[in-house]
């Protein structure tokens, strides 16, 4: 029997109701279950010591969308506990199961079936320095530095392994993992990376110069960004969830974290192409019309 943690969003009725029904079902099967309202844990949660409610669990079931899973990933990273994502969101790039699959498929993940494999995802470690102080962050998706509320471009100086690369005049800059390449990076036209790629992607946001393009960086590189905001303040964000106001001249240093996020999968690695194709098709009205016409003509 297993010790299972269930992460859910208590403020969302669908996932909290499902968690309340799932706990007694798993307990009746002989498992030990710990239900945790992830919202109560706080967005800054990062588990790095033994004083946590889910330490010693064999697996974490996360009930939610990709945002909830990204939050859970930071919480679980230092514990090395694998995650199974149950989709209560829209797209579900990171989820593995639909709620209706739990009754028939969950045992595969709990019993170590031969069809289950561990999907390890690269994470980022970032240090924000300003006003003589520094703060550290962990991210699964991305680190972003950008302008504030005023519609003015900022300057972002870029160094890779202490080599000065360039200065971008843009709304900001994204440093993305392969996992995060399907998030903000994709929204601004950056390249998509297969999740098993360990490289990071450097993508300017609404760059002033057409020649300022995305750059794929080698896995072990250290990237330093310095933002020059003029009279306004800027914004720093890790995973779109941990946000800080930054001042002119703030420095952000990013490299691959020693931690990884571990997902349990039965879907093959090629499923990534299927979900990307579906996402792009759903976002493309012209493609939708063509697909509709093809179905009509079949």
Buried (B, 14 or more C-beta within 10 A) or exposed (E): EBBBBBBBBBEBEEBBEBBEEBBEEBEEBEBBBBBBBBBEBEBEBBBEEEEBEBBEBBBBBBBBBBBBBBBBBBBBBBBEBBBBBBBBBEBBBBBBBEBEEBEEBBEBBBEEEEEBEEBBBBBBBBBBBBEEEEEEBBBBBBBBBBBBEEEEBBBBBBBBEEEEBBEBBBBBBBBBBBBBBBBBBBEBEBBBBEBEBBBBBBBBBEBEEEEBEBBBBEEEBBBBBBBBBEEBBBBBBBBBBBEBEBEBEBBBBBBBBEBBBBBBBBBEEEEBEEBBEEBEEEEEEEEEEEEEEEEEEE
